[in-house]
């Protein structure tokens, strides 16, 4: 339990720091002053700053108010007490400056065009998109590593000739309700090793054997969580388990166990090809998540419940615990999926999110003049409170859904 919690904190911190790093790099590239880049959240433990002339690093504890070597024009890199993620303080991103203030600063020669608000519309949109872009880049890197190490994958005939396959097995992907398999306690994810002491190498081997035994009891030797189990069950006619409309004609008189099977294995690729597979998988996952999001929105408009398809921090923590058990490769895949989800959520045109800020800039470009900064901040604050409300609602649903499981794990520890 505590290991899973630590892993969850590390994953969340990596995602937040990666997001902020994207804003940081693109702001620097655009010539915008970043006043501070922090790991964790204040209060500050310590920090350092580089001197432009001597190139030396000036280290300091706390806020560093008494350190005369600190230069307000240079970025402070800080380590903070609250160990979750990180933050940027980018000049001009949240400032309210009137036209008179701007004129006065120009007259005094203080304006160095290093503020976010000084930059072109395109550069500001690019800076705001930095977090989304780095999350997608993180997903590509993680999935490339996964494909290089070997990812669990359904083995098909169209696999690349460069692919290397290890640990092949027949895995259960679905168990039909009211089927012999369901009644015998077979679960999704189980691997079938033998049927009546005969090794199973292909999915067709099982159906071929059932065609011979028909309705006689058979024994399955399966592997579940690295444990070997023996299960006895009696096949039934397919039409007694599966709806006639969904049943292929050639299966109507066949005896089945009520399982959907696939041959899976750990598929790895050489380095250059693993990068291409990582890029391809990232955008396939992105497309699938967009489709799922559209379906959630449709359900909301149809006044249908979405509680079972949404999860919050507690749900993610529970899922992290489950994935941690499966191993390092699965954990990398899970982190990549979270990064893609975070990227998509942040680009949505909702106040307080990066997509909402970009929407304001697009409106500014259409109007041909700056928006009222006070109104923008008011709308963003309202959006922030709405997001907090949604997070609390989803967290409440997570507690109802996962609370018992969390308590049992704590007690077992």
C-alpha positions, 0 to 999 in steps of 0.5 A: 500500500505504502509503495503504491502511494509512493509510486503514485506521488512520483508519477504525479510529480513527474507529470506536473514537472514535465508540464511546467518544464514545457512552459519554462522551455518555450517561455525562455526560447521566446525571450520571456523572463521566468522569475522562478522555476520550482520543484515542489510548492512553497514555502521554499527550502532553498534555491540557486541562481546563475550570475550572467557575468561570472556564470557562478551559481549563488546558493541560498536558503529560504527566501534569500531576502538577505542575499545581496548576490541575488539578481532579480533579472535572473531565474531562481531555481528552487526546491520547496517543502510540499513535494508534489510537482512544481511550478513556474512564475512567468513574467506578465502571465498573471499581471494586470497592467493598465495602459498608463502603467505601460506608458510610464514604464516605457518612458522610464526605459524599464520595459525590456520586452521580456514579459509574456504580454509583450510577445506576439499572439503566436508565441503566447499560444505556443508558450501556453501549449508547452505543457500539452506538448511535453506531456505528449513527448513524455508519452512517446518517450515512455512508450518507445521504452516500453516497445524497446523492452517488450510490451504485452501485445496481441500477436497477429499475422501482420506484425513487423518482421523486426518484432521479437516475441517472448512469453507467448500465451493464450489469454482470456479477454472476456468471460460471457455471463451465464457461461460455464467459465463464469460459473467456474470462476474463470477471470479476465486476464487468466492464461490457459496453459493446458486443457485436459493435460494437453498444451495449448499453443493456439486459440484454435486448439481449444475449439478443436478439442471441444468439437471432439469432447462436445458436452463432456467435462474438461479440465483447464489448467490456468495461470493467474497472478503467477499461480497455477489453478485447476478448474473443471467445467462442462461446455455448452452449446454456443447458442445457449450462451451467446445471443443468436444475433451476435453468433456466427452461423458456423458456431451455432452447433458448437460447444464452447466455454464462454470465453474470448481468447487471444494469443499474446506475448511480449513484443519488442522492437529494435531501437529505431523502430521502437520510437516509431511504435511509440509515436504511433501508439501515442496518437492511437491512444490520443484518438481513443481517449478523444472518442471516449471523451465525446461519448462521455459528453453525449451521455451527459447531454442524454442525462445518463450517469458517467460516474463509472467512466470517470475517476479522480485522484483516489481512483488513479491511486488505486489503479496505480497500486494494481498496475505496480503489481504487474511490473515496470513495463505496465507502470510505464504504459500507465504513466504514458496513458496518464500523460496523454489524458493530462494533455487532452484535458489541459487543451480543453477550452475551459477557464483555468486550463491552458486551453481556456487561456488559449481561447482568450488569446484567440478571442483577442486576435479576432477582436484585434485588441487586448482583452480586459485582464480583470475579466479574464482573471475573474473567469479563470477563478470561476473556472478554477472553483468549478474544477475543484467542485468537479474534482470533489464530486469525482473524489466522492464517487471514488471513495464510494467505489474504492473506499473498502478496497483501500481500507482492506489494504491498510488493515492488511499492511 
